[in-house]
Amino acid sequence: MSTLTEWLAMDGHGPYVWSAYLITLVVLALNVVQPALAKRNLVRAATRRLRREGL
């Protein structure tokens, strides 16, 4: 168990390294989620506009 703890601590650099990994994962997730949400909103707006115009 101490080997795992030492590995996670990374000689005192663990908090920096793991926070960098976390920030990277959050940014990557946002790069996937935001375009999907924007597309969904765009499709909904286009659908509403077409219904309003009677097409």
C-alpha atoms as an extended CHARMM CRD file, in Angstrom:
* protein
*
        55  EXT
         1         1  MET       CA              0.0000000000        0.0000000000        0.0000000000  PROA      1               0.0000000000
         2         2  SER       CA              2.8730000000        2.3830000000        0.7080000000  PROA      2               0.0000000000
         3         3  THR       CA              4.0840000000        1.9350000000       -2.8680000000  PROA      3               0.0000000000
         4         4  LEU       CA              0.7430000000        3.1570000000       -4.1880000000  PROA      4               0.0000000000
         5         5  THR       CA              0.7680000000        6.0820000000       -1.7650000000  PROA      5               0.0000000000
         6         6  GLU       CA              4.3080000000        6.9780000000       -2.8030000000  PROA      6               0.0000000000
         7         7  TRP       CA              3.3420000000        6.7320000000       -6.4550000000  PROA      7               0.0000000000
         8         8  LEU       CA              0.3180000000        9.0080000000       -5.9500000000  PROA      8               0.0000000000
         9         9  ALA       CA              2.4110000000       11.5050000000       -3.9500000000  PROA      9               0.0000000000
        10        10  MET       CA              5.0950000000       11.5780000000       -6.6770000000  PROA      10              0.0000000000
        11        11  ASP       CA              7.8100000000       12.8610000000       -4.3500000000  PROA      11              0.0000000000
        12        12  GLY       CA              5.6890000000       15.8310000000       -3.2940000000  PROA      12              0.0000000000
        13        13  HSD       CA              4.6330000000       16.7850000000       -6.8240000000  PROA      13              0.0000000000
        14        14  GLY       CA              1.4150000000       14.7550000000       -6.7080000000  PROA      14              0.0000000000
        15        15  PRO       CA             -1.0320000000       17.6090000000       -6.0630000000  PROA      15              0.0000000000
        16        16  TYR       CA              0.3280000000       19.5880000000       -9.0200000000  PROA      16              0.0000000000
        17        17  VAL       CA              0.4010000000       16.5870000000      -11.3550000000  PROA      17              0.0000000000
        18        18  TRP       CA             -3.0410000000       15.2660000000      -10.4370000000  PROA      18              0.0000000000
        19        19  SER       CA             -4.6430000000       18.7210000000      -10.5920000000  PROA      19              0.0000000000
        20        20  ALA       CA             -3.1090000000       19.1720000000      -14.0580000000  PROA      20              0.0000000000
        21        21  TYR       CA             -4.5940000000       15.8320000000      -15.1300000000  PROA      21              0.0000000000
        22        22  LEU       CA             -7.9760000000       16.8290000000      -13.7060000000  PROA      22              0.0000000000
        23        23  ILE       CA             -7.9870000000       20.1960000000      -15.4760000000  PROA      23              0.0000000000
        24        24  THR       CA             -6.9990000000       18.4990000000      -18.7390000000  PROA      24              0.0000000000
        25        25  LEU       CA             -9.8190000000       15.9630000000      -18.4390000000  PROA      25              0.0000000000
        26        26  VAL       CA            -12.3490000000       18.7080000000      -17.6750000000  PROA      26              0.0000000000
        27        27  VAL       CA            -11.2510000000       20.7270000000      -20.7110000000  PROA      27              0.0000000000
        28        28  LEU       CA            -11.4240000000       17.6580000000      -22.9460000000  PROA      28              0.0000000000
        29        29  ALA       CA            -14.8880000000       16.8100000000      -21.6470000000  PROA      29              0.0000000000
        30        30  LEU       CA            -16.0620000000       20.3650000000      -22.3040000000  PROA      30              0.0000000000
        31        31  ASN       CA            -14.6750000000       20.1380000000      -25.8390000000  PROA      31              0.0000000000
        32        32  VAL       CA            -16.9860000000       17.1880000000      -26.4240000000  PROA      32              0.0000000000
        33        33  VAL       CA            -20.0630000000       18.3640000000      -24.5280000000  PROA      33              0.0000000000
        34        34  GLN       CA            -20.3020000000       22.0080000000      -25.6050000000  PROA      34              0.0000000000
        35        35  PRO       CA            -20.5010000000       21.3650000000      -29.3810000000  PROA      35              0.0000000000
        36        36  ALA       CA            -23.0830000000       18.6460000000      -28.8040000000  PROA      36              0.0000000000
        37        37  LEU       CA            -25.2270000000       21.0270000000      -26.7500000000  PROA      37              0.0000000000
        38        38  ALA       CA            -24.7770000000       23.8010000000      -29.3070000000  PROA      38              0.0000000000
        39        39  LYS       CA            -25.8540000000       21.4580000000      -32.1060000000  PROA      39              0.0000000000
        40        40  ARG       CA            -28.9180000000       20.3670000000      -30.1430000000  PROA      40              0.0000000000
        41        41  ASN       CA            -29.8910000000       23.9850000000      -29.4850000000  PROA      41              0.0000000000
        42        42  LEU       CA            -29.3460000000       24.8930000000      -33.1400000000  PROA      42              0.0000000000
        43        43  VAL       CA            -31.5300000000       22.0190000000      -34.3250000000  PROA      43              0.0000000000
        44        44  ARG       CA            -34.2640000000       22.9740000000      -31.8660000000  PROA      44              0.0000000000
        45        45  ALA       CA            -34.1540000000       26.6160000000      -32.9750000000  PROA      45              0.0000000000
        46        46  ALA       CA            -34.3050000000       25.6050000000      -36.6430000000  PROA      46              0.0000000000
        47        47  THR       CA            -37.2330000000       23.2810000000      -35.9580000000  PROA      47              0.0000000000
        48        48  ARG       CA            -39.1170000000       26.0380000000      -34.1320000000  PROA      48              0.0000000000
        49        49  ARG       CA            -38.4090000000       28.4850000000      -36.9530000000  PROA      49              0.0000000000
        50        50  LEU       CA            -39.6410000000       26.0340000000      -39.6020000000  PROA      50              0.0000000000
        51        51  ARG       CA            -42.8170000000       25.3150000000      -37.6260000000  PROA      51              0.0000000000
        52        52  ARG       CA            -43.4220000000       29.0270000000      -37.1620000000  PROA      52              0.0000000000
        53        53  GLU       CA            -43.0040000000       29.6120000000      -40.9040000000  PROA      53              0.0000000000
        54        54  GLY       CA            -45.4200000000       26.7840000000      -41.6380000000  PROA      54              0.0000000000
        55        55  LEU       CA            -43.0320000000       24.5470000000      -43.5230000000  PROA      55              0.0000000000
